[in-house]
Amino acid sequence: DGYADFASFIVPELSARGLPCALFPTKAPVTAGFVPPRDQVYALLAADYRGHRRLSDDERESWVSGHHKIAMLRANPTEQAGLIQALASQVGVDYLPKAPSHMTESQLSRLPASVYLGAHGLYHHEFGSLGPVELRAELAEILEWVARVRPTQEHGVWLAYPNGKDDREEHPGQVVRVVSDAGVNFAFTARKEVHSARAANLKIPRIFSQDGVDYLRPIWEKKA
């Protein structure tokens, strides 16, 4: 996502071990100070918990892992803003509480060559929440931005789907087709399926550290 602590904590640790990595920053938080919807929600929940606690435990849990979170993930940017405003009114907060900060463009451009920069959306909404025309416009904007910030990258155009979500069931193949047409070479999804090498280019499964070695094993076996 491009949070500031990537530069201050993660990069030094990886560099000390000679390990390369990829970073997928979201554009608007870096260039315009936009606070991603997820961070706005968590900041409001924290403010409510530290304050009047107008939300019940069930309501709080719903925003973290229940139907409120699902609604946020599936909403487009305009709908997300409305949901967040409703939450702010419910908890009685008329300001945006402090949220994690992101890196600057200057910091991104100065990252070592061992860090490969990919795209990760404009506001961190799911690509499936947009129509094809809107998605094409967004991809053009974020891919041009990454190319401008890191113009010397030589291993293709990389992208991580916001929230790890590519196609939606109601529009199968739509997001991946638009991503492919935009010139993306490699795209990473949170789907658990392990695909064949050729089919996987735009649906490469993200590997979560908590999944451990057992999740990596079938990928190694397919490569072998």
BELCOR-V540724 format. One record per helix or strand of 2 or more residues. SS is the DSSP state (a for helix, b for strand). FROM is the first residue (numbers start at 1). TO is the last residue. Records with the same first field share a line. If there is no record, write none. Layout:
# BELCOR-V540724
SS=FROM-TO ; FROM-TO
This chain:
# BELCOR-V540724
a=4-16 ; 27-32 ; 37-50 ; 57-65 ; 67-74 ; 77-91 ; 105-109 ; 127-129 ; 132-149 ; 162-164 ; 174-181 ; 199-202 ; 209-223
b=21-25 ; 115-119 ; 158-160 ; 186-189 ; 204-205
